[in-house]
Amino acid sequence: MISIPGRRLGAGLALAVALTGTAATAAEPALTGTWTLAAADRLKPDGTRARDYGQHPKGRLIIDAQGRYSLQIFDGDRPRIASGDKATATPVELTGAVMGSSTHYGTVAVDKAANVLVFRIEGASFANWEGTEQRRKYALTTDTLSYQVPTPRPDGSIPISEWRRER
């Protein structure tokens, strides 16, 4: 164990601190708090923007002082399951549930030199993301946060999320 004033660090984090001089999971103070989704769009290859989670997306992003985060994005108009039971949902209802949501949690940090957020995803509704690191270019003001996923989708579009700080 290594100690930083006010903290005890495990061996892995202690190594990261020794190598970088900062706690790898400590959040940028300006990021901490609760954020409400303002837009979930995609930038198309022709430069235009389109809605990615319907006309009424909703979501929440919560980041604590240690850099732990929880993020949820939903299509506000996704279909309800008529039976009220996921086990008996129709293929159309299941597609709406899967394609109409994106959730994940883990830790987030800022790479200031590259101007990217670094999401280390521990759990996700899209299981392929679990255990991965995603680096996303971002812009941050006092009340807004926006970022884009770095890898274009097969159609060439790039997802963009915009958040508004809750007060």
C-alpha positions as CSV (number, residue, x, y, z in Angstrom):
1,M,0.0,0.0,0.0
2,I,1.0,3.6,-0.6
3,S,-0.6,6.6,1.0
4,I,-1.5,9.9,-0.5
5,P,-2.8,12.5,2.0
6,G,-6.3,11.4,2.9
7,R,-6.2,8.1,0.8
8,R,-4.9,4.6,1.0
9,L,-4.3,3.0,-2.4
10,G,-4.2,-0.6,-3.4
11,A,-1.1,-2.0,-5.2
12,G,-2.5,-1.5,-8.7
13,L,-3.6,2.0,-8.1
14,A,-0.4,2.7,-6.2
15,L,1.6,1.7,-9.3
16,A,-0.5,3.9,-11.5
17,V,0.1,6.8,-9.1
18,A,3.8,6.1,-9.0
19,L,4.0,6.0,-12.8
20,T,1.7,9.0,-13.6
21,G,1.9,11.1,-10.4
22,T,-1.9,11.2,-10.2
23,A,-4.6,8.8,-9.1
24,A,-5.8,7.1,-12.3
25,T,-9.4,6.9,-11.1
26,A,-9.8,10.4,-9.5
27,A,-12.4,12.4,-11.4
28,E,-11.7,15.9,-12.7
29,P,-13.6,18.0,-10.1
30,A,-15.6,19.8,-12.9
31,L,-17.0,16.4,-14.0
32,T,-18.4,15.3,-10.7
33,G,-22.1,15.4,-10.1
34,T,-25.3,14.5,-11.8
35,W,-25.9,15.1,-15.5
36,T,-29.1,14.9,-17.5
37,L,-29.1,13.9,-21.2
38,A,-29.7,16.9,-23.5
39,A,-29.1,15.1,-26.8
40,A,-28.1,11.7,-28.1
41,D,-27.3,12.2,-31.8
42,R,-25.1,10.8,-34.5
43,L,-22.9,12.7,-36.8
44,K,-23.4,11.3,-40.3
45,P,-20.6,11.1,-42.8
46,D,-22.0,14.0,-44.8
47,G,-21.7,16.2,-41.7
48,T,-25.4,16.4,-40.7
49,R,-26.7,15.3,-37.4
50,A,-29.6,12.9,-36.7
51,R,-31.3,11.7,-33.6
52,D,-29.8,8.4,-32.3
53,Y,-32.3,7.6,-29.6
54,G,-35.5,9.0,-31.0
55,Q,-37.0,12.4,-30.8
56,H,-37.3,12.3,-27.0
57,P,-34.1,10.7,-25.6
58,K,-33.6,10.6,-21.9
59,G,-30.7,9.7,-19.6
60,R,-28.6,10.3,-16.6
61,L,-24.9,10.3,-16.0
62,I,-23.6,10.3,-12.4
63,I,-19.9,10.8,-11.6
64,D,-18.5,10.7,-8.1
65,A,-15.3,12.3,-6.7
66,Q,-13.4,9.0,-7.1
67,G,-14.2,8.8,-10.8
68,R,-16.9,6.1,-10.6
69,Y,-19.7,6.7,-13.0
70,S,-23.1,5.2,-14.0
71,L,-24.6,6.2,-17.4
72,Q,-28.0,5.4,-18.9
73,I,-29.4,6.5,-22.3
74,F,-32.9,5.6,-23.5
75,D,-35.1,6.2,-26.5
76,G,-38.0,7.9,-24.7
77,D,-40.4,6.5,-27.3
78,R,-39.2,2.9,-27.3
79,P,-42.2,0.5,-27.3
80,R,-43.5,-0.9,-24.1
81,I,-43.9,-4.7,-23.8
82,A,-47.6,-5.4,-24.2
83,S,-47.6,-8.5,-22.0
84,G,-45.8,-6.7,-19.2
85,D,-43.3,-9.6,-19.1
86,K,-39.9,-9.5,-20.8
87,A,-39.9,-13.3,-21.2
88,T,-42.9,-13.1,-23.5
89,A,-41.9,-10.0,-25.5
90,T,-42.3,-10.0,-29.2
91,P,-39.2,-9.7,-31.4
92,V,-40.1,-6.1,-32.2
93,E,-40.5,-5.2,-28.5
94,L,-37.1,-6.9,-27.7
95,T,-35.4,-5.0,-30.5
96,G,-36.8,-1.7,-29.1
97,A,-35.6,-2.6,-25.7
98,V,-32.1,-3.4,-26.9
99,M,-31.6,-0.8,-29.6
100,G,-33.4,1.8,-27.5
101,S,-31.0,1.8,-24.6
102,S,-27.4,2.1,-23.7
103,T,-26.2,1.7,-20.2
104,H,-22.8,1.2,-18.6
105,Y,-20.8,1.9,-15.5
106,G,-17.1,1.9,-14.3
107,T,-14.6,4.6,-13.9
108,V,-13.9,7.8,-15.9
109,A,-10.8,10.0,-15.9
110,V,-9.5,12.8,-18.0
111,D,-6.5,12.6,-20.3
112,K,-5.8,16.4,-20.5
113,A,-3.0,16.0,-23.0
114,A,-5.2,14.3,-25.5
115,N,-8.4,16.1,-24.5
116,V,-10.3,12.9,-24.0
117,L,-12.4,11.2,-21.4
118,V,-11.2,7.7,-20.6
119,F,-14.1,5.4,-19.7
120,R,-13.0,2.1,-18.2
121,I,-16.2,0.1,-18.6
122,E,-16.9,-2.6,-15.9
123,G,-20.5,-3.5,-16.8
124,A,-22.7,-2.6,-19.8
125,S,-26.0,-3.5,-21.5
126,F,-23.8,-4.2,-24.5
127,A,-21.7,-7.0,-23.0
128,N,-18.9,-6.6,-25.7
129,W,-18.0,-3.3,-24.0
130,E,-17.3,-4.9,-20.6
131,G,-13.7,-4.8,-19.6
132,T,-12.8,-2.3,-22.3
133,E,-11.5,1.3,-22.3
134,Q,-13.1,3.9,-24.5
135,R,-11.4,7.2,-25.1
136,R,-13.8,10.0,-26.2
137,K,-13.0,13.6,-27.3
138,Y,-15.0,16.0,-25.1
139,A,-16.0,19.6,-24.4
140,L,-16.8,20.7,-20.9
141,T,-18.3,24.0,-19.6
142,T,-19.7,24.8,-16.2
143,D,-23.1,23.4,-17.1
144,T,-22.6,21.2,-20.2
145,L,-20.6,18.1,-21.2
146,S,-20.4,16.7,-24.7
147,Y,-18.4,13.9,-26.1
148,Q,-18.2,11.7,-29.2
149,V,-17.4,8.0,-29.6
150,P,-14.1,7.8,-31.5
151,T,-14.9,4.8,-33.7
152,P,-17.4,5.3,-36.4
153,R,-20.2,2.8,-36.8
154,P,-20.4,0.5,-39.9
155,D,-22.6,3.2,-41.6
156,G,-19.8,5.8,-40.9
157,S,-21.8,7.8,-38.3
158,I,-20.4,8.8,-34.9
159,P,-22.5,8.9,-31.8
160,I,-22.5,12.2,-29.9
161,S,-23.8,12.6,-26.3
162,E,-24.6,16.0,-24.8
163,W,-25.4,16.4,-21.1
164,R,-26.6,19.2,-18.9
165,R,-25.5,19.5,-15.2
166,E,-28.2,19.2,-12.7
167,R,-28.3,22.0,-10.1
